[in-house]
Amino acid sequence: MLLILRAIIVVVYSILVSVLGCLWCLTSPRNPRHVATFAHLFGKLSHLFGIQLEMRRPEGIEQVGNAIYIANHQNNYDMVTAANMVQAPTVTVGKKSLAWIPFFGQLYWLTGNLLIDRENKAKAHNSINQVVEQLKDGHVSFWMFPEGTRSRGRGLLPFKTGAFHAALAAGVPIIPIVVSNTHGKINLNRLKNGLVIIEMLPPIDTTPFQEQSARKLTSHCREIMQQKFDELNAEVERREAERVK
């Protein structure tokens, strides 16, 4: 019963946000500041799902300027967990098929997100070039999922190098965001679904990697995120165990 009630509320809320959001964005279409606004609105659904979110940001992160944010990509619940950490003006890079999702797809495009055709390597490469040019202009940051797909409980998957090539070419830092495990944790028929910690890590300076390679930068960032993912999961497990006692 709880699952059905939640599903109805999510559908109605998502349609309302998407439709009203599209109308609002028509006043200034493709404005990158819209992305954080609507990401945070969808992030409010975490309360409906009974998730206790704890968000951590490094001090002074607002002064960093434009960057590439990278986050682990677990499942569809990223929309109500990781979305809360999007900072304006930041746009995401998503697959082209997202545009065809009724209501949401149109909002996704109107807010200024970049859609790429992953099946066409030439077009995908051109999209990365667009990322580099916009980063160099200094007016926008990008949010990317370097795993390229949802991990669905398989841990942190291997990273693709596109985000790291772009960061090196544009000369901007990389800011990792790590979300503790949500796979198998959220049961929509359960009132409370426990603690999820989201931590934004300090910016990683890409300058030392300019004379090395994007692959080394990729490996370095993945190691940092893997260590933090393990730490957060251990902390969540410990704190939830203490709460039960």
N, C-alpha and C positions, 0 to 999 in steps of 0.2 A: 504493500500500500504506500509506504514511504517512498519507494522507488518511483512509482507512478506519479505521485504528487510532485516529487522533485523534477521528474522529466517534463511534466506539464509546465511548471514554473520556468524551467530552463528554456524551453521552446518559446514560450510567450515572451519572456524577457529578452532573449536573443533576437527575435523578430522585431520587437519594439526598438531595441538599441540600434539594430542594423538599419531599419527603415528611417527612423528619426535621425540617425547618424548620417545617412546618405543625404537627407534633406539639408541638414546642417552643413555638411561638407560641400554642398553645391555653392555655398557662399564664398568658399575659398578652396576649390578642389585641388587635390594633390599637395596640400600643405602638410609637411612632415610633422608638425606639432600635433596634428590630429591623432597620430598613431598612439602616443602615450595616453591621451585622453580616453580613447575607446579600449585600449588594452587594460587600463585600470578599471573601467566599467565592467568588462568581462571578468576581471580578477575578483570583483566583489562576489561572484558566485561561489567562491571558496567557503564563505560563511554558510551558504545553503547546503553545501556538501559536507558540512561538519568538520572542516579542516581547520586546525589551529596553525595559522601561518606565523612564522617568525622570520623577519627579514633583516639582513645585516648589510650595511654599506660602509665602505672605507671612508674615513673622514676626508673632506675636501674633494670628493669625487666630482662635485659640480664644476670645479675649476679645471678639470682635465682637458676640456674641449672635445672636438670630434674624435671618434675612435671606432673601432670595431668591437662590438660586444659578442662574445661567443657563449653559448649555453648548452648544457646537455639536454637531449630531446628524448623524453621517456614515452609519452603517450598523449592522448587528447586532453588529459588533465593539466598539461602545461599551460593551456588557455586560462586556467583559473589559479595557477600557482606562479609560474615564471613571468606571466604577463604583468604582474604587479611591479616588476622591477624595471620595466621599460622607462627610459628617461627621454624627455623631449630635448631637442628634436632628433629622434631616432626612428628609422624605418627598418622594416624587416625585409629579408630576401626570401621569397616563397616560390613554390612551383606554380606554373602557369594555370594548372587545373583548378587552383583555388578560386579563380575568378568566376567559375561556373557554379559555385555553391550558391543556391538561392539566398538573396538578401545579404548574407555575410560576405560573399565574394565581391559584390558591388561596393560594399563598404571598405573592404580590404584594399581595393584598387583606388577608390576615391580619397582614402586617407594618405596616399602617397607611397605605399609599399611597392617594392620592385618585384615583378613577376619574371621568372626565368623558365625557359624551355629546356629542361634537363635532358630531354631525348635528343636534342639537336646540339651537338658539341660546339658548333660555330656560334650559334646564338647564345649559348650559355657563356662562352668565352667573351662575347661582346657585352653581355650583362655585367661580367666582372669588370670589364673596362669602364662601364658606366659607374660602377661602385667607386673605382679609383678616381675618376674625374670629379665625382661629387664630393668625395673625401678631400680632394685637393682644394676644392672651392671653399671648404671649411664651414659649410652651413648645415651639415647633417652628419649624423653617425649612422652606422648600420648594425643590425642585430642578425646574427647568423647561427645556424645549428650545424657545426662542422661534421657531425656524424652523418648528416644527409638524410637520415630516416629515423623513425622512432625505435628506441632500443627494446622496448617491451620486456623489461626484466633481464636483458642479456648483459647488464652492466654498461660501462662506457665503451661504445663501439669505436673502431678505428676512425680517425679523422680524415676528411678530405682536405686538400691543401688550398682550395679556392680563397677562403677568407684570409689565409696567411700570405698568399701571393699579393692580394689586394692591400693588406696592411703594409707590407714591405714596399710596394710600388708607390703608395700614397704617403709613406713615412709617418703613419699614425700608430698609437699604442693599441694593444689588444687588452680588453677587460673581460676576464672570465666570470661567468655566473654559474654557480653550481646549486642544483636543487636536490635535496636528499631524496631517497627512494620513494616513489609513489606507486610502483608496480605491485599490484595485489594488496595495496594498503587501503584503498578507498572502496567501501561497500555502500552503495546508494540505498540499501535497505537498513543501514545502521545509522543511528542518530549522530554519533560522534566518530570521526575517523582519524583522530590523533594528530600528532605534531608533524609538520613539514617545515624544514629550515631551508631558506634560500639565502645564499651568501654571495655577494659581489666581492670579488677579490681585487687587490690593488692592481693598477694598470701595469702591463708588461711592456717595457720599452723594447721596440723592435730594432732600434739602431744597431745593437751588437750583432744582429743576425743579417745585416745588409750584405756583409761580405761572406756569409756562410750560405744558407739556403732556406727556402720556405719549408722544406721538409724537416730541417732541424728545428725551426721555430714551431712547426706543427707538433713535433714530438715533445718539445719542451713544455708547451701549453697543455698538452694532453696529460703529461706526467703530473703537473701541478693540479689539474682538475681531478684526476683520479685519486690523488692523495686527499684532496679536500672532500670528495664524494665519500670516500671510506671514513673519514673523520666525522662527517655530518651524520652518516648512517649509524655509526657507533654511538654518537651523542644522543640521537633520537631514541635508539634502543635502550640506552641507559636511563634516560629521563622518563621514558614511558614505563620502564620496569619499576622505577622508584615510585611512580605515581600509583601503581597497582598495590604496592606494599601497604 
